[in-house]
Amino acid sequence: MADCAALVPDRALAEHFPDSPQTEHARTGGALAEVQGAPVEEVRPAIQRRLDRRDEALAPLHARQIALLADWRARRAGGDAAGADALLPELLLSVNAIASGLGATG
């Protein structure tokens, strides 16, 4: 998430958001552990292994998407609309690839 936040020009805003998903994830994990009596990785180890493998497999796609988005924004900011437009198909493909890997489009 910090890599995505690095793309935000407003530093105060960027520093606010990296914690939000991680904080929410920890809160949800805590709530699930309370309901189930133990952390998810103990109660459902197969699911946790699947999630870990998925996250590992998607990491290169996330990195590529962040690089593409940074390049696209730089081209737009520099007035290179044609160059930015040329990146859009690959940038959108990265969105579709990640959504497919997550098994969701929302």
LINNORQUI-V655609 format. One record per residue. N is the residue number from 1. OMEGA is omega as a letter, one per 40 degrees, with the letter a starting at -180 (999 if undefined). Layout:
N:OMEGA
N:OMEGA
This chain:
1:i
2:i
3:i
4:a
5:i
6:i
7:a
8:a
9:i
10:a
11:i
12:i
13:a
14:a
15:i
16:a
17:a
18:a
19:a
20:i
21:i
22:i
23:i
24:i
25:i
26:i
27:i
28:i
29:i
30:i
31:i
32:i
33:i
34:a
35:a
36:i
37:i
38:i
39:a
40:a
41:i
42:a
43:a
44:a
45:a
46:i
47:i
48:i
49:i
50:i
51:i
52:i
53:i
54:a
55:i
56:a
57:a
58:a
59:i
60:i
61:i
62:i
63:i
64:a
65:i
66:i
67:i
68:a
69:i
70:i
71:i
72:i
73:i
74:i
75:i
76:a
77:a
78:i
79:i
80:a
81:a
82:i
83:i
84:i
85:i
86:i
87:a
88:i
89:i
90:i
91:i
92:i
93:i
94:i
95:i
96:a
97:i
98:i
99:i
100:i
101:i
102:a
103:a
104:i
105:a
106:999
